[in-house]
Amino acid sequence: MRKDRWFYLELDIIGKGFCSTRNQYYCGLKFHALAFRRPKRIPFPESLIFTATGITV
């Protein structure tokens, strides 16, 4: 794929919205991580998901 094609693919999953509390628009992604707790260590990630801001998981 050409480099400019990646830009268009990324725009498909970036969501836009409006925060009425702050009275401002935003755009971005949601990052969801499912991790296992380990004693005295950082959590181990089992699943990592990026979704658009308008999608609820």
Backbone as CSV, one residue per row, in Angstrom:
resi,resn,N_x,N_y,N_z,CA_x,CA_y,CA_z,C_x,C_y,C_z
1,MET,0.823,-1.180,0.000,0.000,0.000,0.000,0.872,1.250,0.000
2,ARG,0.365,2.260,-0.636,1.082,3.530,-0.631,0.928,4.222,0.721
3,LYS,1.858,5.100,1.024,1.862,5.768,2.321,0.595,6.594,2.551
4,ASP,0.092,7.273,1.532,-1.097,8.103,1.719,-2.356,7.277,1.971
5,ARG,-2.369,6.025,1.592,-3.519,5.155,1.863,-3.681,4.889,3.355
6,TRP,-2.587,4.766,4.102,-2.664,4.525,5.542,-3.393,5.660,6.235
7,PHE,-3.180,6.884,5.765,-3.846,8.032,6.368,-5.360,7.888,6.258
8,TYR,-5.860,7.479,5.108,-7.303,7.324,4.926,-7.856,6.163,5.735
9,LEU,-7.103,5.104,5.885,-7.556,3.987,6.710,-7.680,4.392,8.164
10,GLU,-6.754,5.195,8.637,-6.814,5.635,10.021,-7.997,6.568,10.258
11,LEU,-8.368,7.364,9.282,-9.495,8.272,9.448,-10.812,7.525,9.617
12,ASP,-10.908,6.313,9.111,-12.144,5.549,9.241,-12.446,5.176,10.687
13,ILE,-11.442,4.954,11.509,-11.694,4.541,12.893,-11.590,5.679,13.891
14,ILE,-11.123,6.848,13.483,-11.045,7.987,14.392,-12.430,8.603,14.512
15,GLY,-12.904,8.718,15.743,-14.227,9.275,15.975,-14.159,10.746,16.332
16,LYS,-15.247,11.453,16.036,-15.363,12.861,16.407,-16.585,13.013,17.291
17,GLY,-16.499,13.909,18.246,-17.622,14.117,19.143,-17.592,15.488,19.768
18,PHE,-18.565,15.733,20.644,-18.677,17.021,21.323,-18.864,16.772,22.808
19,CYS,-18.070,17.432,23.632,-18.190,17.360,25.084,-18.974,18.584,25.542
20,SER,-20.226,18.379,25.965,-21.062,19.511,26.364,-20.609,20.126,27.683
21,THR,-19.966,19.351,28.548,-19.484,19.881,29.816,-18.389,20.921,29.605
22,ARG,-17.458,20.602,28.716,-16.352,21.522,28.428,-16.639,22.434,27.234
23,ASN,-17.744,22.193,26.558,-18.151,22.966,25.396,-17.065,22.973,24.311
24,GLN,-16.556,21.780,23.986,-15.522,21.681,22.957,-15.653,20.366,22.188
25,TYR,-15.166,20.386,20.957,-15.157,19.193,20.118,-13.874,18.409,20.373
26,TYR,-13.926,17.100,20.129,-12.751,16.253,20.277,-12.740,15.204,19.182
27,CYS,-11.591,14.628,18.939,-11.486,13.484,18.036,-10.436,12.536,18.599
28,GLY,-10.589,11.258,18.294,-9.627,10.307,18.810,-10.133,8.888,18.793
29,LEU,-9.444,8.052,19.547,-9.731,6.630,19.662,-9.906,6.255,21.119
30,LYS,-10.590,5.139,21.348,-10.637,4.547,22.689,-9.668,3.373,22.695
31,PHE,-8.976,3.216,23.787,-8.045,2.100,23.945,-8.554,1.235,25.088
32,HIS,-8.835,-0.044,24.803,-9.330,-0.980,25.803,-8.255,-2.036,26.044
33,ALA,-7.954,-2.293,27.298,-6.950,-3.301,27.643,-7.520,-4.239,28.704
34,LEU,-7.388,-5.534,28.459,-7.758,-6.552,29.430,-6.455,-7.165,29.909
35,ALA,-6.200,-7.065,31.210,-4.914,-7.525,31.736,-5.126,-8.387,32.976
36,PHE,-4.165,-9.269,33.220,-4.173,-10.128,34.402,-3.320,-9.497,35.491
37,ARG,-3.834,-9.524,36.720,-3.057,-9.030,37.850,-2.003,-10.050,38.227
38,ARG,-0.811,-9.554,38.536,0.275,-10.419,38.996,0.871,-9.787,40.249
39,PRO,1.035,-10.559,41.317,1.577,-9.997,42.561,2.978,-9.403,42.353
40,LYS,3.153,-8.174,42.805,4.439,-7.474,42.788,5.028,-7.308,41.394
41,ARG,4.172,-7.295,40.362,4.597,-7.089,38.975,3.557,-6.238,38.272
42,ILE,3.940,-5.701,37.127,2.954,-4.965,36.344,1.988,-5.952,35.697
43,PRO,0.744,-5.539,35.428,-0.231,-6.450,34.819,0.218,-6.943,33.435
44,PHE,-0.157,-8.167,33.109,0.169,-8.769,31.821,-1.024,-8.595,30.880
45,PRO,-0.854,-7.896,29.740,-1.989,-7.669,28.835,-2.402,-8.938,28.091
46,GLU,-3.692,-9.216,28.136,-4.251,-10.370,27.426,-4.866,-9.934,26.101
47,SER,-5.545,-8.772,26.098,-6.225,-8.297,24.910,-6.111,-6.780,24.838
48,LEU,-5.802,-6.263,23.653,-5.717,-4.823,23.410,-6.598,-4.490,22.214
49,ILE,-7.496,-3.518,22.372,-8.447,-3.171,21.321,-8.518,-1.651,21.164
50,PHE,-8.512,-1.168,19.930,-8.766,0.225,19.617,-10.129,0.319,18.958
51,THR,-10.976,1.221,19.443,-12.280,1.433,18.831,-12.494,2.927,18.611
52,ALA,-13.453,3.273,17.781,-13.817,4.665,17.580,-14.495,5.196,18.829
53,THR,-14.507,6.497,19.007,-15.060,7.076,20.230,-16.568,6.874,20.362
54,GLY,-17.282,6.668,19.269,-18.732,6.498,19.330,-19.185,5.070,19.585
55,ILE,-18.269,4.125,19.688,-18.609,2.714,19.866,-18.413,2.329,21.327
56,THR,-19.408,1.645,21.910,-19.321,1.180,23.280,-18.990,-0.309,23.279
57,VAL,-17.992,-0.684,24.057,-17.589,-2.107,24.152,-17.994,-2.666,25.482
